Amino acid sequence: MAVPSDARIADAIDRLLDGRADGTTICPSEAARALRPDGDWRALMDDVRRVAADEAAAGRLEVRQGGERVDPAGARGPIRLARP
């Protein structure tokens, strides 16, 4: 199964965040599951995290751990995605 484009991944993240109340976060796995609801969504996790890091570098997204903004390059373990 082909990997979705970066634009499609970013769109999935945006759609999920648009559906949430201001200030709330999503898990990257939610985007992966939205892109592959009946497939191997886990295989998309590295791509979703990479796109999230790119979006954070562009100022369009925040990557958080424990409620605090973190540098995605150094983030290990579970992260959450939010609007800046």
C-alpha positions in Angstrom: 0.0 0.0 0.0 1.4 3.4 -1.0 2.3 6.0 1.5 0.1 9.1 1.4 1.7 12.3 0.2 2.9 14.8 2.8 0.1 17.1 1.8 -2.5 14.4 2.4 -1.0 13.7 5.8 -1.0 17.4 6.7 -4.6 17.6 5.6 -5.6 14.7 7.8 -4.0 16.4 10.8 -5.7 19.7 9.9 -9.2 18.0 9.6 -8.8 16.3 12.9 -7.8 19.5 14.7 -10.5 21.4 13.0 -13.0 19.0 14.5 -11.8 19.6 18.0 -12.3 22.4 20.5 -9.7 25.2 20.5 -6.7 24.2 22.6 -7.2 20.5 22.4 -4.7 18.0 20.9 -4.7 14.9 18.8 -2.5 11.9 18.8 -0.5 11.3 15.6 -2.0 7.8 15.5 -5.5 9.4 14.9 -4.2 10.9 11.6 -2.6 7.5 10.7 -5.9 5.7 11.4 -7.9 8.3 9.4 -5.6 7.7 6.4 -5.7 3.9 6.7 -8.9 2.9 8.6 -8.8 -0.7 7.3 -5.1 -1.1 6.8 -1.8 -1.0 8.6 -1.9 2.5 10.1 1.1 1.8 12.3 3.3 1.8 9.1 2.4 5.5 8.7 3.5 6.7 12.1 7.0 7.7 11.1 5.6 9.6 8.1 2.9 11.3 10.3 5.5 12.4 12.9 7.8 13.6 10.1 5.1 15.7 8.5 4.1 17.0 12.0 7.7 18.1 12.6 7.7 19.9 9.2 4.4 21.6 10.0 5.8 22.6 13.4 8.9 24.1 11.8 6.7 26.1 9.6 4.7 27.4 12.6 1.5 25.7 11.6 1.5 23.1 14.4 2.8 22.4 17.9 4.3 19.2 19.0 3.7 18.6 22.8 4.7 16.1 25.4 3.2 16.3 28.9 1.3 19.4 27.8 4.5 21.3 27.0 5.8 22.3 23.6 8.8 20.3 22.5 11.2 20.1 19.6 9.9 17.2 17.5 13.5 16.2 16.6 14.2 15.4 20.2 10.8 14.0 21.2 10.9 10.4 22.2 7.8 8.5 23.1 4.2 9.7 22.8 3.5 13.1 21.5 0.4 15.2 20.9 -0.3 17.6 18.1 -2.0 21.0 18.5 -2.6 24.4 16.9 0.0 26.9 17.9 
